[in-house]
Amino acid sequence: MIRRVLSVVLYIVAGFFLYMVSLLAFIDGAAMGIDGSEAVGAKWLPIAVFTAPAVLALGAGLAIMRFQNWRRDAGIVFLSAAGLTTFLIVSFASMVTNEEFRRMMPSETSSFFGDYSTGAAVLVALVIAGALLLVTNRRTPRTIT
């Protein structure tokens, strides 16, 4: 019981860090005031920094449960992180459609989250990885004798 609770807590931590990775993928390097070649390193360094604890927490959670149903658990973490990020992006997009909200928001905020292609690619990768892990988590059928 304690192992299960600890693994779920580690899955939540991993999901949070994966959520941050997918959210950071939407940040536009040019909006951060970074020029050309430095933009790639400055954009991907925080993503790598948040990916490391996500992988460690997920691996620790899976190891605590002795990798039983590891595909199912990892798939759920990936899909949950992608779902939360998608919910946040849709919520922000619907708030931006309000004229009063746009007047209150500084103009550089909308350009800060402007790298939609990278953000969408990371979200799609998380969804595909999570879905593949869940689909391949088939149990062997029991034979009745």
Secondary structure, 3 states (H helix, E strand, C coil): CHHHHHHHHHHHHHHHHHHHHHHHCCCCCHHHCCCHHHHHHHHHHHHHHHHHHHHHHHHHHHHHCCCCCHHHHHHHHHHHHHHHHHHHHHHHHHHHCCHHHHHHCCHHHHHHCCCHHHHHHHHHHHHHHHHHHHHCCCCCCCCCC
